[in-house]
């Protein structure tokens, strides 16, 4: 009979089963709805719609006719039609009868027959017959089967894919097809020259007095800007980091970062938008502002022009932000702009990047040059220090042996290189630091203590911890919480506002004399620059504590250290280098070292790396996680040293008995094959099938197992998935369930954590690897994500995608081995050894600047590691090494900000 039409679409052949079908990546599936000419033509079941599989409703039978056409003048034997490897099993059937409808008579309904195969039929010349494929989805996610058609001497195969959804996932569907945003017109401005724009009206200054030390502008040198914008690496970073090159090295890295941030801010520019009058202001609605995308604060400014004036050489107007209210900003321009404003005016708006924190880092980098060599480069100091610990009676009775020892060493320290407290989540690093601060406050009247954290929330948490210790009564006059003037007053709990300085409903800084009277000052890293600006001298603080030090870049860490440290200042760093590091947006800057924290760099020194007690204490007792939750991160990242000390919560265990397949193993993997989607011009991804499954789990936990909303957290890597889940939770009025990214959950914990991994296709998985997106190929995100849960961890994801990552592969098969996997069929098992995991993490350094290669003692090797991971380059190409990454990758630390390069 010759070749059968569609044979080129075969995907099964002689395999025992179909395996995982990637509808986005497998050409045979992508093209299976293309009809070829031939003697026999078989239609394709469930043809794709918009490049995606068809959707059906869970619990409702979906029917699809399949036509078989004999185009020849001869009869053809149709020996059989058989279902092949349906997944889930039993979800598909065949029939030669048209399925009955609601108005079918009883006799027809009774006679209707469903089978797994149809046998022996002759196709007459030019005849077309129809058979029916029925899918009865009983669970969410992908349903698929192959159908074998044995025709004459040939066999033809067709694949049927159907994604089952429910009412919740249907409510998340969008009628806005995804499209790439067109290039925006740019208001080409020299934002530093008043000649090219009309100045706006600035907000009133927080106080009238002058700072003792003003912050210079620190403009990016034109030659450096030209090199960076031309994708060439400046000499300062090619030469590597040394004591001599410290300032030029980090200054150049921050230049690179700032240029990238300027570029990223332009992605928020708006065309043809309205403004409305509101008292003395004009207000502009900014989508994403509530989620700080873009992040705008009082004092920032924008540029605006009438939309029809772009090409007329008319100067744009500068507008300053006076207030930020939910999703809109209140602006003040020059009087002429307000006088000419009409409600129907359309404006083009350009956002500008706030350089304040960058300028603070430049200033700190310059000041760091005056720090002792042993402080910046302790591995160049050949003399090992010896601390005489001062043994004290712990104020907190909850401290363990390692924590008490750490406090004793801190109290005995005389200065020199920082003392480091490090350890995984839940081991009490912050508790230890709070104990040390309280000991100093209680026993040393002359001690002056500065405590810094990367974020306001972390600083507020430390204030709360210090004040809540009943054994030590910290007087109100002795402790001060320093806030940035741009922070909203309502952002802080009312009971702690009394420990701040507030004038006219704005956070401000008191004068120098008042600042010097406080015994404890708590601030963020960047806001601590105010202390230097007000005139606090080096050595005023006897102790500087830096919490979550692994999350800050080195220039950021230097803001309090370089300007306030003296040789005898005791500096304590606390953090975990195996968790998420600094958020860096420039690929080049990250790969050349800006993504490596100062604390992590200290471990290049053998005194820290080898765990010398005179330099470092490692905390290994975890009070957060159930032992089975802690087991895998302990083995993968902490040399198996972690000890679970979590109290045995029997009431929680009893609650979970009928929820878990294995009540002794509180890690559950729910396999589901969904569909990656985007909508409108938003580049962020969502998977509404997974999102619906998450809501189903939440409903079970709350309504059937008695968990409180505040005890549950949902982690997912894509902003759009966060929004979809949050929107669904509004319908249940579950407002106290936190849904967010890994970055948002670092430092937090919940009784129950649910992780939605989103990805369902290899094609998008590979894209994520290249662009540093999602969970895969980022061991730090993995580590943070799976260590937020105290009692129960539930992972919802596609096991065929997850298994391609070394660490997630370990988690998946550990769940399977402990009878704690439910859901779709599993991939073939591929064991990965511990050596391969370690080696993969090492090799991934070329694409993950936050990983410290084992035993890398020379920071100058960073550039070499990057080059070795690429094709060999010539000397003339050397300057472009860092920017080969810039051209092929757009690393994103919070996926919602990804712009897909179409700005």
SVG drawing of the C-alpha trace seen along z (x, -y; Angstrom):
<svg xmlns="http://www.w3.org/2000/svg" viewBox="-35 -78 88 86">
<polyline fill="none" stroke="black" stroke-width="0.4" points="0.0,0.0 3.1,-2.3 3.9,-4.8 1.2,-5.9 0.6,-9.7 1.8,-11.0 4.4,-8.3 7.0,-11.0 5.2,-12.1 6.0,-8.9 7.1,-9.4 6.8,-5.9 8.4,-3.3 9.2,-0.2 9.6,-1.7 7.8,0.0 6.1,-3.3 5.9,-6.8 7.6,-8.4 7.5,-12.2 6.2,-14.2 7.4,-17.8 4.9,-19.4 7.0,-22.5 10.2,-20.8 9.4,-17.5 9.1,-18.3 6.9,-15.3 4.4,-16.7 4.8,-20.3 4.0,-19.3 1.5,-16.5 -1.4,-18.6 0.1,-18.9 -1.7,-16.7 0.4,-15.1 -0.9,-13.8 -0.9,-10.0 -3.0,-7.0 -4.5,-7.0 -5.0,-10.1 -5.7,-10.0 -6.8,-13.2 -5.1,-14.3 -6.9,-14.0 -7.2,-17.1 -5.3,-19.5 -3.3,-22.2 -4.9,-25.6 -2.6,-28.6 0.4,-26.3 -0.8,-24.7 -2.6,-21.4 -6.4,-21.5 -8.0,-21.9 -10.8,-19.8 -12.7,-19.9 -11.8,-17.5 -14.7,-15.0 -16.3,-15.7 -15.8,-13.4 -14.1,-15.0 -14.9,-13.5 -12.8,-13.9 -13.7,-12.4 -10.9,-10.9 -11.4,-10.5 -9.6,-7.8 -9.7,-8.5 -8.8,-6.0 -7.8,-8.3 -7.1,-5.4 -9.3,-3.5 -8.5,-0.2 -9.8,1.2 -7.5,1.0 -7.4,3.4 -7.7,1.5 -6.5,4.4 -6.7,2.6 -6.9,-0.7 -5.3,-0.4 -4.6,-2.7 -1.0,-2.7 0.4,-3.6 -2.4,-5.9 -1.5,-8.1 -3.1,-8.2 -4.0,-4.6 -7.6,-4.0 -8.3,-7.6 -8.8,-7.0 -11.2,-4.8 -12.3,-4.2 -15.6,-3.7 -17.0,-3.2 -20.3,-4.7 -20.8,-8.4 -21.0,-9.0 -24.6,-9.6 -25.8,-13.1 -28.3,-14.3 -31.2,-13.8 -30.1,-10.2 -32.7,-7.5 -32.2,-5.0 -31.6,-2.1 -28.7,-3.9 -27.2,-4.8 -27.3,-1.2 -25.8,0.1 -23.0,-2.4 -19.7,-0.5 -16.2,-1.8 -13.1,0.3 -9.3,0.0 -8.9,1.4 -11.0,1.8 -10.4,4.7 -10.6,5.7 -12.3,3.3 -12.1,2.8 -11.8,-0.8 -13.6,-0.9 -12.2,-3.0 -12.6,-6.8 -14.3,-5.9 -13.9,-8.0 -14.9,-6.5 -15.0,-8.2 -14.1,-6.7 -14.3,-8.5 -11.6,-9.0 -13.0,-9.6 -10.9,-11.1 -12.3,-11.0 -10.0,-13.1 -10.2,-12.4 -7.3,-14.5 -5.7,-17.8 -2.9,-17.9 -1.8,-16.3 -3.6,-13.3 -2.0,-11.6 -2.0,-8.5 -0.9,-7.3 -3.2,-5.6 -1.8,-2.9 -3.4,-2.4 -2.4,0.9 -3.3,0.3 -2.3,2.9 1.4,3.6 2.1,0.3 1.5,-1.2 0.7,-4.8 0.7,-6.6 -1.1,-9.6 -0.6,-11.3 -3.4,-12.8 -2.7,-15.4 -5.3,-16.9 -4.8,-19.0 -7.5,-18.6 -8.4,-21.7 -11.1,-22.7 -13.1,-25.9 -10.2,-27.4 -7.7,-27.0 -10.4,-28.2 -10.8,-31.4 -7.0,-32.0 -7.2,-31.8 -6.5,-34.9 -8.1,-36.2 -5.0,-38.3 -2.6,-36.4 1.0,-36.9 2.9,-39.4 6.3,-41.0 6.3,-44.7 7.4,-46.9 10.5,-49.1 9.7,-52.3 10.7,-55.7 13.3,-57.0 13.4,-60.5 17.1,-61.0 18.2,-63.1 21.3,-64.1 19.7,-63.9 22.7,-65.7 22.4,-68.9 19.6,-71.4 19.9,-72.8 18.0,-69.9 15.0,-69.8 12.8,-72.1 13.5,-71.5 10.7,-70.3 9.7,-71.2 11.6,-69.2 10.0,-67.9 10.9,-69.8 14.2,-68.7 13.8,-66.7 15.7,-69.1 17.5,-72.5 20.8,-71.6 23.7,-70.6 25.5,-67.3 29.1,-67.4 30.1,-65.0 28.2,-65.5 27.9,-62.7 29.7,-63.5 28.0,-62.8 30.4,-60.2 29.6,-60.4 30.6,-57.4 33.7,-58.3 32.9,-58.7 35.7,-56.3 34.5,-53.6 30.9,-54.1 32.0,-53.8 33.9,-50.6 31.0,-49.0 28.4,-50.1 30.6,-48.6 30.7,-45.3 34.4,-45.7 35.9,-44.9 37.9,-47.8 41.4,-47.0 40.6,-47.4 38.5,-44.2 40.7,-42.2 43.7,-42.7 41.7,-41.2 41.3,-42.2 44.4,-43.1 45.0,-45.6 46.4,-48.0 43.5,-47.7 40.7,-47.5 39.2,-50.9 39.4,-50.8 38.2,-47.2 35.0,-47.6 34.4,-51.1 34.4,-49.7 32.1,-46.8 29.6,-49.3 29.9,-51.3 28.8,-48.2 25.9,-47.6 24.7,-51.2 24.7,-51.2 22.7,-48.0 20.2,-49.5 19.8,-52.6 19.0,-50.4 16.6,-48.3 14.7,-51.3 14.0,-52.4 11.8,-49.3 9.2,-51.0 9.0,-54.0 5.4,-54.7 3.8,-56.1 0.5,-57.9 -0.6,-57.9 -2.9,-60.3 -2.2,-62.3 -4.9,-63.7 -4.9,-66.7 -5.0,-66.1 -4.6,-69.3 -1.2,-70.8 0.0,-67.6 -0.4,-65.7 -0.8,-61.9 0.4,-59.2 -0.8,-55.6 2.2,-53.2 1.3,-49.5 3.4,-47.2 4.2,-50.0 2.5,-48.2 4.9,-45.4 7.8,-47.9 8.2,-47.4 9.5,-49.9 10.7,-50.8 10.0,-54.5 10.3,-56.6 9.6,-60.2 12.4,-62.4 12.8,-60.4 12.0,-62.2 10.7,-61.4 10.7,-63.2 7.5,-63.9 6.6,-65.3 3.3,-65.6 3.1,-62.6 3.0,-64.7 6.0,-66.8 8.7,-64.1 10.2,-65.2 9.7,-68.9 12.9,-69.7 10.9,-70.8 12.5,-70.3 11.0,-67.7 9.8,-68.6 11.3,-67.1 8.7,-66.0 9.6,-65.1 7.8,-62.5 6.3,-63.9 4.2,-60.9 3.8,-57.3 0.3,-56.0 -0.5,-52.3 -0.3,-52.3 0.2,-56.0 2.7,-58.7 2.1,-62.4 4.3,-64.7 5.3,-68.3 6.6,-69.9 7.5,-73.4 4.5,-75.8 4.2,-76.0 3.6,-72.3 0.8,-72.4 -0.8,-75.5 -0.7,-73.8 -2.1,-70.4 -5.4,-69.2 -7.2,-66.1 -7.1,-64.7 -3.4,-65.3 -1.4,-62.3 2.2,-62.1 5.3,-60.1 7.1,-59.4 10.7,-58.3 11.7,-57.0 15.1,-57.7 17.3,-55.6 17.8,-56.8 21.6,-56.9 21.7,-57.5 22.7,-54.0 25.2,-53.7 26.8,-56.9 27.0,-55.6 28.8,-52.5 31.3,-54.6 32.0,-56.6 32.5,-53.4 34.8,-51.9 37.1,-54.9 37.1,-54.9 37.9,-51.1 41.4,-51.9 42.2,-53.2 41.2,-49.9 44.0,-47.6 45.2,-45.0 44.3,-42.2 40.7,-43.4 40.3,-43.3 42.7,-40.5 43.2,-38.4 44.9,-35.7 47.8,-38.1 48.3,-38.3 50.7,-35.6 50.2,-36.2 47.3,-34.2 45.3,-35.9 44.5,-34.3 41.3,-35.3 41.0,-34.8 37.3,-34.0 35.4,-35.7 33.0,-33.2 29.6,-34.6 26.4,-33.3 24.0,-33.3 21.1,-35.7 19.0,-33.4 18.6,-30.0 17.9,-28.6 21.5,-28.9 23.4,-25.7 27.1,-24.9 28.2,-26.4 26.2,-29.6 27.6,-30.2 31.2,-29.6 30.6,-32.1 29.4,-34.8 32.4,-34.1 34.8,-34.6 33.1,-37.8 33.3,-39.3 37.0,-38.4 37.8,-39.8 40.1,-42.9 39.6,-43.9 41.3,-42.8 39.5,-40.8 35.8,-40.2 34.5,-37.4 32.1,-35.2 29.0,-33.3 27.8,-31.1 25.4,-28.2 22.3,-27.0 18.7,-28.3 17.2,-27.8 20.5,-27.4 20.1,-30.6 22.6,-33.0 20.4,-36.0 19.7,-34.7 23.4,-34.4 24.0,-37.9 21.2,-39.3 22.8,-37.5 26.2,-39.1 24.6,-42.6 22.7,-42.1 25.8,-40.9 27.7,-44.0 24.9,-46.3 24.6,-44.7 28.3,-44.4 30.1,-47.2 28.8,-50.7 31.2,-52.3 30.3,-49.9 28.7,-51.6 27.0,-49.1 25.9,-49.4 23.7,-46.6 23.1,-46.5 21.0,-44.3 20.3,-44.4 16.6,-45.1 14.2,-47.2 12.2,-44.1 15.3,-42.3 16.3,-45.5 12.8,-45.7 13.0,-42.0 16.3,-42.6 14.8,-45.6 11.9,-43.4 14.2,-40.6 16.4,-43.0 13.4,-44.6 11.6,-41.3 14.3,-39.8 12.8,-40.2 16.0,-39.5 17.6,-42.7 15.7,-46.0 17.0,-48.2 16.2,-51.8 14.4,-53.7 17.1,-56.4 19.8,-53.9 18.5,-52.3 17.7,-53.9 16.2,-52.6 17.6,-54.7 15.4,-54.7 15.7,-56.2 13.7,-59.4 12.0,-57.6 10.5,-54.9 6.8,-55.2 5.9,-55.7 3.1,-53.1 5.6,-50.5 6.7,-50.1 4.7,-48.6 3.3,-51.4 4.8,-50.1 8.3,-50.5 7.9,-54.0 8.8,-55.5 12.3,-54.1 12.7,-56.2 13.1,-59.9 10.0,-61.3 9.3,-64.9 6.2,-65.9 5.3,-62.2 8.7,-61.5 11.5,-59.4 14.6,-61.5 18.0,-61.4 18.6,-63.3 21.7,-65.5 25.2,-64.3 25.1,-64.9 22.0,-62.8 23.3,-60.0 26.5,-59.8 24.4,-59.3 22.7,-56.1 24.4,-52.8 22.7,-50.7 21.8,-51.9 20.0,-49.6 20.1,-50.4 20.2,-48.9 23.6,-48.7 22.8,-51.6 21.1,-53.9 24.1,-53.6 25.8,-56.1 23.8,-58.8 25.9,-58.2 29.0,-59.2 27.3,-62.1 26.2,-63.4 29.8,-63.3 30.2,-60.1 33.9,-59.3 35.9,-56.1 36.1,-54.2 33.0,-55.7 31.4,-52.3 33.2,-49.6 31.2,-46.9 29.6,-46.6 27.3,-43.6 26.3,-42.7 23.4,-40.3 22.6,-38.4 26.0,-39.4 25.9,-36.8 23.1,-38.8 25.0,-42.0 27.6,-42.9 31.0,-43.8 30.6,-47.6 27.3,-47.5 28.9,-45.9 31.6,-48.5 29.2,-51.4 29.2,-51.0 32.6,-49.3 34.9,-51.5 33.7,-54.7 33.2,-53.8 35.8,-51.1 39.1,-51.5 41.8,-48.9 40.3,-48.0 36.7,-48.0 35.1,-44.5 33.2,-43.5 30.9,-40.5 29.4,-39.0 26.5,-36.6 25.1,-34.7 25.1,-31.7 27.1,-31.7 25.0,-28.7 21.9,-30.8 21.0,-33.5 23.7,-36.1 23.6,-39.7 21.1,-40.7 23.2,-41.8 21.7,-42.8 24.8,-43.1 26.1,-39.8 29.6,-41.1 29.7,-42.7 28.4,-39.5 30.8,-37.2 33.8,-39.4 33.0,-39.4 30.2,-41.8 28.0,-38.8 30.3,-37.5 29.7,-38.9 32.5,-40.1 31.7,-37.4 32.0,-34.7 35.3,-36.2 36.7,-35.9 36.4,-32.1 39.2,-32.3 41.4,-32.7 42.4,-29.4 41.6,-30.7 37.9,-31.0 37.8,-28.1 39.3,-25.6 36.9,-26.7 39.5,-28.2 37.6,-29.2 39.5,-32.4 37.9,-33.6 34.6,-31.7 31.9,-29.6 29.8,-27.2 26.3,-26.6 25.0,-23.1 22.0,-22.6 18.8,-23.5 15.7,-24.4 13.5,-24.9 13.0,-21.9 11.8,-18.4 14.8,-16.0 13.5,-14.6 13.2,-18.1 16.7,-18.9 18.3,-15.7 18.9,-16.6 20.2,-20.1 22.5,-18.8 24.0,-16.2 24.2,-18.4 25.5,-21.7 26.7,-21.2 28.8,-18.1 26.1,-16.1 26.9,-18.0 23.5,-19.4 21.6,-18.2 17.9,-18.6 16.8,-19.9 13.2,-20.7 10.7,-19.8 8.6,-16.8 5.2,-18.4 3.0,-15.3 -0.2,-17.3 1.1,-18.4 2.2,-14.9 -1.2,-13.5 -2.8,-16.2 -0.8,-15.0 -1.4,-11.3 -4.2,-11.1 -2.6,-13.8 0.7,-12.1 1.3,-8.7 4.1,-8.2 3.2,-9.9 6.9,-9.7 8.2,-11.5 6.8,-15.1 8.1,-15.9 5.5,-15.3 6.1,-15.5 3.0,-15.9 3.7,-15.3 1.6,-17.2 2.1,-18.0 0.6,-21.4 1.3,-24.1 3.6,-27.1 1.8,-30.3 2.2,-34.0 -0.4,-36.7 -0.5,-40.2 2.8,-41.9 3.8,-40.4 6.9,-38.2 6.5,-36.4 5.3,-32.8 2.4,-31.1 1.0,-27.5 -2.6,-27.7 -2.9,-23.9 -0.2,-23.9 -1.8,-27.0 -5.1,-25.3 -3.4,-22.3 -1.9,-24.6 -5.3,-26.0 -6.7,-22.5 -3.9,-21.6 -4.5,-24.8 -8.2,-24.1 -7.4,-20.6 -4.9,-22.0 -7.2,-24.7 -10.6,-23.1 -9.8,-19.5 -6.6,-19.6 -7.0,-22.8 -3.9,-24.7 -4.1,-28.5 -3.5,-30.7 -0.5,-32.4 1.1,-29.0 1.3,-28.4 3.6,-29.9 3.6,-29.4 6.9,-29.8 7.1,-30.1 9.8,-31.6 7.6,-33.6 5.8,-36.8 2.8,-36.0 2.3,-32.7 2.4,-34.6 -0.3,-36.9 -2.5,-34.1 -2.4,-32.2 -3.0,-35.4 -6.0,-36.2 -7.5,-32.7 -7.0,-33.0 -9.0,-36.3 -12.1,-34.2 -11.6,-32.2 -10.7,-35.3 -7.4,-33.7 -5.5,-36.9 -3.0,-35.7 -1.3,-33.1 2.0,-34.5 2.7,-33.9 6.0,-35.0 9.4,-34.2 12.4,-32.5 14.0,-35.9 10.9,-37.1 11.0,-34.1 14.7,-34.1 14.9,-34.6 11.3,-33.5 9.7,-30.2 6.3,-28.6 4.9,-25.4 3.9,-24.4 5.6,-25.4 4.1,-24.6 6.4,-25.1 5.1,-25.5 7.9,-25.0 5.8,-26.1 7.9,-24.8 6.5,-22.0 8.6,-22.0 12.3,-21.3 12.5,-24.2 11.6,-26.8 13.7,-24.9 16.8,-25.5 15.9,-29.1 15.8,-29.4 19.3,-27.9 20.7,-30.5 18.9,-33.4 19.4,-32.3 15.6,-32.1 13.4,-29.8 14.6,-27.1 16.7,-25.0 20.5,-25.3 20.5,-27.6 21.5,-25.5 21.0,-28.6 17.4,-29.0 16.9,-25.3 18.5,-25.4 16.5,-28.4 13.2,-27.1 13.3,-23.7 14.5,-24.9 11.6,-27.4 9.2,-24.6 9.2,-23.5 6.7,-20.6 5.6,-19.9 7.1,-20.6 5.0,-20.0 6.4,-20.3 4.1,-20.6 5.8,-20.2 6.6,-18.3 9.0,-15.5 10.2,-15.2 11.5,-18.7 12.6,-18.7 14.7,-15.6 17.1,-17.4 18.5,-19.4 20.9,-17.6 19.5,-18.8 15.8,-18.6 16.5,-15.1 17.8,-14.1 14.6,-15.5 12.3,-13.8 13.8,-10.3 14.1,-10.7 10.4,-11.3 9.8,-8.3 12.0,-6.0 10.1,-7.1 6.7,-6.4 5.9,-10.1 5.2,-10.7 1.8,-11.0 0.6,-12.2 1.7,-11.8 3.9,-8.9 7.6,-9.2 10.6,-9.6 13.2,-6.9 15.4,-7.1 18.9,-8.4 21.1,-8.3 23.4,-11.2 26.4,-10.7 27.5,-13.2 30.7,-13.8 28.7,-14.8 26.6,-17.2 29.7,-18.8 31.4,-19.0 28.4,-20.4 28.1,-23.1 31.8,-23.9 31.5,-24.0 28.3,-26.0 30.4,-28.8 30.8,-30.2 27.1,-30.9 26.5,-31.3 28.7,-33.9 27.3,-33.3 29.1,-30.0 32.6,-29.9 34.7,-27.2 36.2,-24.7 39.6,-25.8 39.8,-28.9 42.2,-30.9 42.9,-33.6 40.1,-36.1 42.0,-37.1 41.2,-33.6 37.6,-34.7 38.3,-36.0 40.3,-32.8 37.4,-30.5 35.1,-32.4 37.4,-32.2 38.1,-28.5 34.4,-27.8 34.2,-29.4 35.8,-28.8 39.5,-29.9 39.9,-33.6 42.7,-35.6 44.4,-38.5 42.4,-41.0 39.2,-39.3 40.1,-39.2 38.5,-42.5 35.1,-41.2 35.0,-38.0 32.6,-39.3 30.2,-40.7 29.9,-37.5 27.6,-36.7 25.8,-40.0 24.9,-39.3 23.5,-35.9 22.1,-36.1 19.8,-38.4 20.2,-37.2 17.2,-37.9 16.9,-37.7 13.2,-38.2 11.6,-36.7 8.8,-39.2 11.4,-41.8 12.6,-39.9 12.1,-41.9 13.1,-39.2 15.3,-41.7 12.6,-43.4 12.9,-46.9"/>
</svg>
